[in-house]
Amino acid sequence: MNHFPARLRARTTTVVLGGLAAVSLSAGPAAAHVRVDPDSTVSGSYSGLTFRVPNESDSASTTKVVLTLPQDTPFRHVSVRPVPGWTAAVTEASLPTPVTLDGSTLTKAARTVTWTAGGGQAIAPGQYQEFAISAGPVPAPGTLVLPVTQTYSDGEVVNWATAQAPGQEEPEHPAPQFEVTAATAGGTAGVSAGAGDGRAAHAEQTSGDEGDLVSRLLAGGALLVALAALAGQVLARRRREVFA
């Protein structure tokens, strides 16, 4: 015979489900945002830059992605890795001020890279796509900010363009960025080190993501334990009231 009131069972279920929902909501946003993964961060090297673009809409698909390249520290060379079902176009523009690279003067350089989805190839809700370029030479050490604009099928445009300052909270729409490192002594050594630095940066980012996931899981587990303890106390008190 079930001695526990139906109202108490429903109340306990609501508390537990509410806690699970809170854990789920707190874990969601950390996995989002457009990010860049460089395979070399070394100044003066040529780097493969991979941009991961998640779809954050519940109902619309991503149909266009535009990457804006720096003009004060322009890349001499930019090439695009093909993405099946998407067209890519590199647009050049005159530089605000001529820039000298490797003894020659640049008056124009690549300004934007635009990827446009073909029929049925847009990034659907719950999916992501990766877009990559090869660019160089990487500029002097410092923070390299690479804004991205994401356009959805319903007309919404999201500008991932806010640089994140060290030690500050992540903005709502952070721009993809990474720290350029100084070249080591010796020509080939610097290029080799660049590839290693790129892998290390990726490993650090992956480790950080995994650490965030573990932290969220631990926090969720602690919350569930606390909720279970609370539910046990409520049930014990109700049991005493029923059998009193």
Secondary structure in CASP SS format (residue, H / E / C, confidence):
PFRMAT SS
TARGET T0000
AUTHOR 0000-0000-0000
METHOD secondary structure of the structure
MODEL  1
M C 1.00
N C 1.00
H C 1.00
F C 1.00
P C 1.00
A H 1.00
R H 1.00
L H 1.00
R H 1.00
A H 1.00
R H 1.00
T H 1.00
T H 1.00
T H 1.00
V H 1.00
V H 1.00
L H 1.00
G H 1.00
G H 1.00
L H 1.00
A H 1.00
A H 1.00
V H 1.00
S H 1.00
L H 1.00
S H 1.00
A H 1.00
G C 1.00
P H 1.00
A H 1.00
A H 1.00
A C 1.00
H C 1.00
V C 1.00
R E 1.00
V E 1.00
D E 1.00
P E 1.00
D C 1.00
S C 1.00
T C 1.00
V E 1.00
S C 1.00
G C 1.00
S C 1.00
Y C 1.00
S E 1.00
G E 1.00
L E 1.00
T E 1.00
F E 1.00
R E 1.00
V E 1.00
P E 1.00
N C 1.00
E C 1.00
S C 1.00
D C 1.00
S C 1.00
A C 1.00
S C 1.00
T E 1.00
T E 1.00
K E 1.00
V E 1.00
V E 1.00
L E 1.00
T E 1.00
L C 1.00
P C 1.00
Q C 1.00
D C 1.00
T C 1.00
P C 1.00
F C 1.00
R C 1.00
H E 1.00
V E 1.00
S E 1.00
V E 1.00
R C 1.00
P C 1.00
V C 1.00
P C 1.00
G C 1.00
W E 1.00
T E 1.00
A E 1.00
A E 1.00
V E 1.00
T E 1.00
E E 1.00
A E 1.00
S E 1.00
L E 1.00
P E 1.00
T E 1.00
P E 1.00
V E 1.00
T E 1.00
L E 1.00
D C 1.00
G C 1.00
S E 1.00
T E 1.00
L E 1.00
T E 1.00
K E 1.00
A E 1.00
A E 1.00
R E 1.00
T E 1.00
V E 1.00
T E 1.00
W E 1.00
T E 1.00
A E 1.00
G C 1.00
G C 1.00
G C 1.00
Q C 1.00
A C 1.00
I E 1.00
A C 1.00
P C 1.00
G C 1.00
Q C 1.00
Y E 1.00
Q E 1.00
E E 1.00
F E 1.00
A E 1.00
I E 1.00
S E 1.00
A E 1.00
G E 1.00
P C 1.00
V C 1.00
P C 1.00
A C 1.00
P C 1.00
G E 1.00
T E 1.00
L E 1.00
V E 1.00
L C 1.00
P C 1.00
V E 1.00
T E 1.00
Q E 1.00
T E 1.00
Y E 1.00
S C 1.00
D C 1.00
G C 1.00
E C 1.00
V E 1.00
V E 1.00
N E 1.00
W E 1.00
A C 1.00
T E 1.00
A C 1.00
Q C 1.00
A C 1.00
P C 1.00
G C 1.00
Q C 1.00
E C 1.00
E C 1.00
P C 1.00
E C 1.00
H C 1.00
P E 1.00
A C 1.00
P C 1.00
Q E 1.00
F E 1.00
E E 1.00
V E 1.00
T E 1.00
A C 1.00
A C 1.00
T C 1.00
A C 1.00
G C 1.00
G H 1.00
T H 1.00
A H 1.00
G H 1.00
V H 1.00
S H 1.00
A H 1.00
G H 1.00
A H 1.00
G H 1.00
D H 1.00
G H 1.00
R H 1.00
A H 1.00
A H 1.00
H H 1.00
A H 1.00
E H 1.00
Q H 1.00
T H 1.00
S H 1.00
G H 1.00
D H 1.00
E H 1.00
G H 1.00
D H 1.00
L H 1.00
V H 1.00
S H 1.00
R H 1.00
L H 1.00
L H 1.00
A H 1.00
G H 1.00
G H 1.00
A H 1.00
L H 1.00
L H 1.00
V H 1.00
A H 1.00
L H 1.00
A H 1.00
A H 1.00
L H 1.00
A H 1.00
G H 1.00
Q H 1.00
V H 1.00
L H 1.00
A H 1.00
R H 1.00
R H 1.00
R H 1.00
R H 1.00
E H 1.00
V H 1.00
F H 1.00
A C 1.00
END
